[in-house]
Amino acid sequence: GTDTAAAAVSSLQGAAATKMMGLVSRVALKSIMSAAPLERYYLESFIYRAAHVPPGDSNGLSDPFVRVSWANGSAHTGIQLETLSPVFNEAIYVAAESKQRFPDVVVELWDWDLVGSNTFLCKTVIPFSEVVNKCATADKNSRNPPRADNEPKWYDHWTDSTGTRIEGCKVLMSFKLFPAGFEATLKELQKITMPARPVSAGGSKKVYKAYPIPASALLAQAQYRIHLSVLGLRNMRRFRLREIQHPTVEFFVDGNHCATKKVSGINANFDTELEWFVTLPESPEYMPELEVRVYEHRMGPKQLVGAAQVDLSGANVNFAKKLQALKANDDQVATRTSNLLDYLRHQEERAAMATEQRAEDDMRRMELEEEKQHKTGSPA
């Protein structure tokens, strides 16, 4: 009985000691967490454009949008309909608070669906160490938002839901971190937001307001002339069990569009040339993809039967060189034209002076003749 009582007392003491140790541990942990300052930051993400987005719809295209998730916050861009090379030019701001080290930034590509839930396409993870190196100091007294001074970068390591890498997919983005004090800046940005756009599937009325990328951070633009020689179509698969017999080829780049005329026949020949002027990024590194789509025109609306993308970055090198040569040639022509105009103007002035001098000489000669006749008294 004595041993049993002693064991009970010992067990009670052990339980009390354990409870006391847990209480001390919680108090110590609470004390440690209270001592750590609560840090609040804003992640600024500039989403410029994407290329080779995975198709999310049955027609081979996507309705993509970008979602940026960081710590306990997330935000997304608007939707670009029916494209594999979307142009966003939107700024995303995500606020987060933490007493510990912030996690990495997760960027996802989604396909918007009118009915049902949206479809996940792929994602990439950006180390927080890469973002924290671009931390800016917020100016609470400034009415102008601080701007990111880092250059945009193509992020090209994207994986699907199984972890398989998506070859070719890339998104042009830049990131910057702002400490607490950025709230006033966001209020200023709300005055220049883009029009609200829908973001949810199923016909939901949920909308969002996007922030435009400021002009100082937009890509430098230049005007180019694109010349296309469209010869014909070959090796097209059947569409709905029938051959492609009434096709057109349409081209899209950075919001610009042109198309061939409809032709008839299997393995159709177009033998046509298209040319149009577009405004594109000046740097070859940021050049968008040229989307090529083939449509079949049967009874009813046209149907998309094929799509491809063409990299313009290599062609842009030649474009840039030709553009520089054209500019130099234009400068030379302008200089020569100016010199020629100066020469012609000088010749006209000399001719006018000569005409005036001849008129004065004739007048003087007539006066001398009159004086001579007056002296001799001979009739005129």
C-alpha positions in Angstrom: 0.0 0.0 0.0 2.9 2.3 0.8 4.6 1.6 -2.5 1.3 2.2 -4.4 0.7 5.5 -2.6 4.3 6.5 -3.3 3.9 5.6 -7.0 0.7 7.7 -7.2 2.4 10.7 -5.6 5.3 10.3 -8.0 2.9 10.0 -10.9 1.1 13.1 -9.7 4.3 15.0 -9.3 5.4 13.9 -12.8 2.2 15.1 -14.4 2.4 18.4 -12.5 6.0 18.8 -13.5 5.1 18.0 -17.2 2.3 20.5 -17.1 4.5 23.1 -15.5 7.3 22.5 -18.1 4.7 22.9 -20.9 3.5 26.1 -19.3 7.0 27.4 -19.1 7.7 26.3 -22.7 4.6 28.2 -23.9 5.5 31.2 -21.9 9.0 31.2 -23.2 7.8 30.6 -26.8 5.3 33.5 -26.4 8.0 35.7 -25.0 10.3 34.9 -28.0 7.6 35.5 -30.6 6.6 38.7 -28.9 10.1 39.9 -29.0 10.3 39.3 -32.7 9.1 42.4 -34.7 6.2 41.9 -37.0 7.5 42.8 -40.5 5.1 43.9 -43.2 6.2 44.1 -46.8 4.6 44.7 -50.2 5.7 42.6 -53.2 5.5 44.5 -56.5 5.3 42.3 -59.6 5.4 43.6 -63.1 3.8 41.1 -65.5 4.7 42.0 -69.0 4.0 39.2 -71.4 4.2 35.4 -71.9 5.1 33.0 -74.7 4.3 29.4 -75.5 1.6 29.1 -72.8 0.3 25.6 -72.6 -3.1 25.1 -74.3 -5.9 24.8 -71.9 -8.9 24.5 -74.2 -10.0 22.0 -76.8 -9.3 24.4 -79.7 -5.6 24.5 -78.8 -5.6 27.9 -77.2 -5.9 29.3 -73.7 -7.5 32.1 -71.8 -4.5 32.7 -69.5 -4.0 34.8 -66.4 -1.1 35.0 -64.0 -1.5 34.5 -60.2 1.3 35.6 -57.8 1.3 34.0 -54.3 3.6 35.0 -51.5 3.4 34.3 -47.8 -0.3 34.7 -46.8 -1.4 36.8 -49.8 -2.0 36.4 -53.5 -3.2 38.5 -56.5 -3.6 38.0 -60.2 -3.8 39.7 -63.6 -6.7 39.9 -65.9 -7.6 37.4 -68.5 -6.3 37.4 -72.1 -8.7 35.5 -74.3 -7.8 32.9 -76.9 -4.0 33.3 -77.1 -0.8 31.5 -76.3 1.2 34.7 -76.3 -0.7 37.0 -74.0 0.3 40.6 -73.3 -0.6 41.7 -69.8 1.4 44.9 -68.9 -0.1 44.8 -65.4 1.3 45.4 -61.9 0.4 43.2 -59.0 0.8 44.1 -55.3 0.8 41.4 -52.6 1.0 42.4 -48.9 2.4 40.0 -46.3 3.2 40.0 -42.6 5.6 37.6 -40.8 7.8 37.3 -37.8 9.9 34.6 -39.5 11.7 34.3 -42.8 9.4 35.0 -45.8 8.8 32.1 -48.2 9.6 32.0 -51.9 7.3 33.6 -54.5 5.1 31.2 -56.4 3.8 32.3 -59.8 1.1 30.3 -61.6 -0.4 30.3 -65.0 -4.1 29.5 -65.1 -6.7 29.0 -67.9 -9.9 30.8 -67.4 -13.1 28.8 -68.1 -16.5 30.3 -68.6 -18.2 27.2 -67.0 -16.8 25.3 -64.1 -13.5 25.9 -62.3 -10.4 27.4 -63.9 -7.7 25.1 -65.1 -4.2 25.1 -63.7 -1.6 25.2 -66.4 1.9 25.4 -64.8 3.9 27.3 -62.1 7.4 28.5 -61.2 9.0 29.2 -57.9 11.2 32.3 -57.5 13.6 32.2 -54.5 12.9 34.9 -52.0 16.6 35.7 -51.9 16.3 36.9 -55.5 13.5 39.3 -54.5 14.8 40.6 -51.2 18.0 41.8 -53.0 15.7 44.3 -54.8 14.2 45.9 -51.7 13.3 49.5 -52.0 12.8 52.2 -49.4 9.3 53.7 -49.4 9.0 57.5 -49.2 5.9 58.2 -47.1 5.9 61.9 -48.1 6.1 61.2 -51.8 2.9 61.3 -53.8 4.5 59.4 -56.6 4.9 55.6 -56.1 8.5 54.3 -56.1 9.4 52.5 -59.2 11.3 49.3 -59.8 14.7 49.9 -61.3 15.4 46.3 -62.0 15.2 45.0 -65.6 12.5 42.5 -66.6 13.6 38.9 -67.0 12.2 35.9 -68.8 11.4 33.2 -66.3 11.4 29.9 -68.3 11.4 27.1 -65.7 7.7 26.1 -65.5 6.3 22.8 -64.4 2.8 21.2 -64.6 0.8 19.6 -61.8 3.0 16.4 -62.0 6.3 18.3 -61.8 7.0 17.8 -65.5 8.8 20.8 -67.1 6.8 22.7 -69.8 9.3 23.3 -72.6 9.2 26.7 -74.2 6.9 28.3 -71.7 8.2 31.6 -70.4 6.9 34.8 -68.8 8.5 38.2 -68.7 8.4 39.6 -65.2 10.2 41.8 -62.7 9.9 41.9 -58.9 10.6 44.4 -56.1 10.0 44.5 -52.4 8.7 47.5 -50.5 8.7 47.8 -46.7 5.9 49.2 -44.5 4.9 52.7 -45.5 3.7 51.7 -49.0 0.0 52.1 -48.1 -0.1 55.7 -49.2 1.4 54.8 -52.5 -1.3 52.2 -53.1 -4.0 54.8 -52.5 -2.4 56.9 -55.2 -2.2 54.0 -57.5 -6.0 53.3 -57.0 -6.6 56.6 -58.8 -5.0 55.3 -62.1 -6.3 51.7 -62.1 -7.4 50.0 -65.2 -11.1 49.3 -65.9 -12.4 46.4 -63.8 -12.4 43.0 -65.5 -14.1 39.6 -64.7 -11.8 37.0 -63.1 -14.1 34.2 -62.0 -15.7 31.3 -63.9 -19.3 30.4 -64.0 -20.5 33.8 -65.0 -19.6 35.3 -61.5 -19.8 39.0 -61.2 -16.6 39.1 -59.2 -14.2 41.6 -60.7 -10.8 43.0 -59.8 -9.0 46.3 -60.5 -5.6 46.1 -62.1 -2.7 48.4 -61.8 -1.0 49.5 -65.1 2.7 49.3 -65.3 3.9 52.9 -65.1 5.3 54.4 -68.3 8.8 54.7 -66.9 8.9 50.9 -66.4 7.3 49.9 -69.8 9.5 48.3 -72.5 11.0 50.7 -75.0 9.0 50.5 -78.2 9.9 50.9 -81.9 7.9 50.6 -85.1 8.6 47.7 -87.4 7.4 46.5 -90.8 6.5 42.8 -90.9 6.5 41.3 -94.4 5.0 37.8 -94.8 5.0 35.5 -97.8 2.2 33.0 -97.5 2.6 30.2 -100.0 0.3 27.4 -99.1 -0.9 24.7 -96.6 0.3 21.1 -96.6 -0.3 18.0 -94.5 -3.3 19.4 -92.6 -5.2 16.8 -90.5 -8.8 16.2 -91.1 -11.2 18.4 -89.2 -14.4 16.6 -88.1 -13.7 13.8 -90.6 -13.4 16.1 -93.6 -10.5 17.6 -95.4 -9.6 21.3 -95.0 -11.0 22.9 -98.1 -11.8 26.6 -97.3 -8.9 27.8 -95.2 -7.6 31.2 -94.2 -4.3 31.9 -92.4 -4.3 34.7 -89.7 -1.4 36.2 -87.9 -1.3 37.8 -84.5 1.5 39.7 -82.7 1.2 42.0 -79.7 -2.4 42.8 -80.3 -2.0 43.3 -84.1 -3.7 41.1 -86.6 -3.8 40.5 -90.4 -5.2 37.6 -92.5 -5.2 36.1 -95.9 -8.2 35.8 -98.1 -10.2 32.6 -98.1 -9.1 30.1 -100.8 -10.7 26.8 -101.8 -9.2 23.3 -102.4 -7.2 20.7 -100.6 -3.6 21.6 -100.0 -4.5 25.2 -100.8 -2.1 27.6 -102.3 -2.3 31.3 -101.3 0.7 32.8 -103.1 0.1 36.1 -101.4 2.2 38.6 -99.5 1.1 40.5 -96.4 2.7 43.6 -95.0 1.8 45.7 -92.0 3.4 48.1 -89.5 3.4 47.2 -85.8 4.9 48.7 -82.6 7.0 46.1 -80.8 9.7 46.1 -78.1 12.9 47.7 -79.3 15.1 45.1 -77.7 15.3 41.7 -79.4 15.4 40.0 -76.0 11.8 41.1 -75.3 10.4 40.5 -78.8 7.0 38.6 -78.7 6.0 35.5 -80.6 4.2 35.7 -83.9 1.0 33.5 -83.6 -0.1 31.7 -86.8 -3.6 30.3 -86.9 -5.4 28.3 -89.6 -9.2 28.6 -89.8 -11.6 26.5 -91.8 -14.6 28.3 -93.3 -17.6 25.9 -93.6 -21.2 26.5 -92.9 -21.5 28.7 -89.8 -18.7 30.4 -88.0 -15.0 29.8 -88.8 -13.3 27.0 -86.9 -9.7 27.0 -85.6 -8.0 23.9 -87.0 -4.3 24.7 -86.3 -2.0 27.0 -84.5 1.8 27.7 -84.3 4.2 30.3 -83.0 7.2 31.8 -84.6 10.1 33.4 -82.7 10.7 36.9 -83.9 13.8 37.6 -81.8 16.2 36.3 -84.4 14.4 38.2 -87.2 14.4 41.3 -85.1 18.2 41.5 -85.2 18.0 42.0 -88.9 15.0 44.4 -88.5 17.1 46.4 -86.0 20.0 46.6 -88.4 17.8 47.5 -91.3 16.0 50.0 -89.2 19.3 51.6 -88.2 20.4 51.6 -91.8 17.2 53.1 -92.9 17.5 55.8 -90.2 21.0 56.5 -91.3 20.0 56.6 -94.9 17.1 58.9 -94.0 19.5 61.2 -92.2 21.7 61.3 -95.3 18.8 61.9 -97.5 17.6 64.7 -95.2 21.0 66.3 -95.2 21.3 66.1 -99.0 17.8 67.4 -99.4 18.5 70.3 -97.0 21.8 71.1 -98.9 20.0 70.9 -102.2 17.2 73.3 -101.0 19.9 75.7 -99.6 21.6 75.6 -103.0 18.4 76.2 -104.9 17.4 79.0 -102.6 20.9 80.5 -103.0 20.6 80.2 -106.8 17.2 81.8 -106.7 18.5 84.7 -104.6 21.5 85.1 -107.1 19.1 85.1 -110.0 16.8 87.6 -108.3 19.8 89.8 -107.6 21.0 89.5 -111.2 17.6 90.4 -112.5 17.4 93.4 -110.2 20.9 94.5 -111.3 20.0 94.2 -115.0 16.9 96.3 -114.4 19.0 98.9 -112.6 21.5 98.9 -115.4 18.8 99.3 -118.1 17.3 102.1 -116.1 20.7 103.8 -115.8 21.4 103.4 -119.5 18.0 104.9 -120.4 18.7 107.9 -118.2 22.1 108.4 -119.8 20.5 108.3 -123.3 18.0 110.9 -122.3 20.6 113.2 -120.9 22.7 112.8 -124.1 19.7 113.6 -126.3 18.8 116.6 -124.2 22.3 118.0 -124.5 22.5 117.6 -128.3 18.9 118.7 -128.8 18.3 115.9 -131.2 14.8 114.3 -131.2 14.4 111.1 -129.4 
